[in-house]
Amino acid sequence: MYAAVRTYSGPGAKELFDLLERRKAEVEAVIRTVPGLVSYTLVRSAEGGIAVTVCQDRAGAEESTRIAKEWIQQHASELGSLPDVDLGSVLVQIT
């Protein structure tokens, strides 16, 4: 399995997570299209938030980041919040 961790902070990040919360059904529908999706989690932080996507392979994790970027460009480009993105193989996942 492979994970993409997107950390949003700085100007517009809190507003972005307010928008994501209001439109969570739409966000869920978009993320469910990611090939090999295992799990998706949005976490609000003091600075904005974190999105964690776990997929069966790296291609899915990279696709989740592409889809997230596209959604933000279409629905929240005025907020100007770009994430720090980390990709890596999953060592342990407990469900």
C-alpha positions in Angstrom: 0.0 0.0 0.0 1.0 3.6 -0.6 -0.1 6.9 1.1 -0.3 10.5 0.1 -0.3 13.0 3.0 -1.2 16.5 2.0 -0.7 19.2 4.7 -2.5 22.5 4.2 -1.4 25.5 6.2 -0.9 29.3 5.8 -3.2 31.8 4.2 -6.6 30.3 3.2 -6.0 26.8 4.7 -8.6 27.2 7.5 -11.1 28.5 5.0 -10.4 25.6 2.7 -11.1 23.1 5.4 -14.3 25.0 6.3 -15.3 24.5 2.6 -14.3 20.9 2.6 -16.4 20.2 5.6 -19.5 21.9 4.1 -19.0 20.0 0.8 -17.8 16.7 2.3 -20.3 14.6 0.4 -19.0 16.0 -2.9 -15.4 15.5 -1.7 -16.1 11.9 -0.8 -17.7 11.2 -4.2 -14.6 12.6 -6.0 -12.1 10.7 -3.9 -14.0 7.4 -4.3 -13.0 7.5 -8.0 -9.3 7.0 -7.1 -8.2 3.6 -8.4 -7.2 1.3 -5.6 -8.5 3.5 -2.8 -8.2 1.9 0.6 -9.0 4.9 2.9 -9.3 8.7 3.0 -9.2 10.9 6.1 -9.4 14.7 6.5 -8.1 16.1 9.8 -8.5 19.7 10.9 -5.5 21.2 12.5 -4.8 24.6 14.1 -3.1 25.7 10.9 -5.6 24.3 8.4 -5.7 20.6 8.0 -4.3 17.3 6.7 -5.6 14.9 4.1 -4.4 11.3 4.1 -5.1 9.0 1.3 -4.1 5.3 1.4 -4.2 3.3 -1.9 -3.2 -0.1 -3.0 -0.2 1.4 -5.0 1.7 4.5 -5.7 -0.3 5.3 -8.9 -3.5 5.6 -6.8 -1.8 7.8 -4.2 -0.5 10.1 -6.9 -3.9 10.2 -8.6 -5.5 11.2 -5.3 -3.2 14.2 -5.1 -3.9 15.2 -8.7 -7.7 14.9 -8.1 -7.4 16.9 -4.9 -5.4 19.7 -6.7 -8.0 19.8 -9.5 -10.9 20.0 -7.1 -9.3 22.9 -5.2 -8.5 24.7 -8.4 -12.1 24.4 -9.5 -13.8 25.2 -6.2 -11.4 27.1 -4.0 -8.6 28.7 -6.1 -9.2 32.1 -4.5 -8.1 30.6 -1.2 -4.6 30.1 -2.5 -3.8 27.2 -0.2 -1.3 24.7 -1.7 -0.3 21.7 0.3 3.0 20.2 1.3 2.8 16.7 -0.2 4.5 13.6 1.1 4.2 10.1 -0.5 5.4 6.9 0.9 4.8 3.2 1.4 2.6 2.2 4.2 4.4 0.1 6.9 1.5 -0.6 9.3 -2.2 0.1 8.9 -4.5 -0.8 11.7 -8.3 -0.8 11.1 
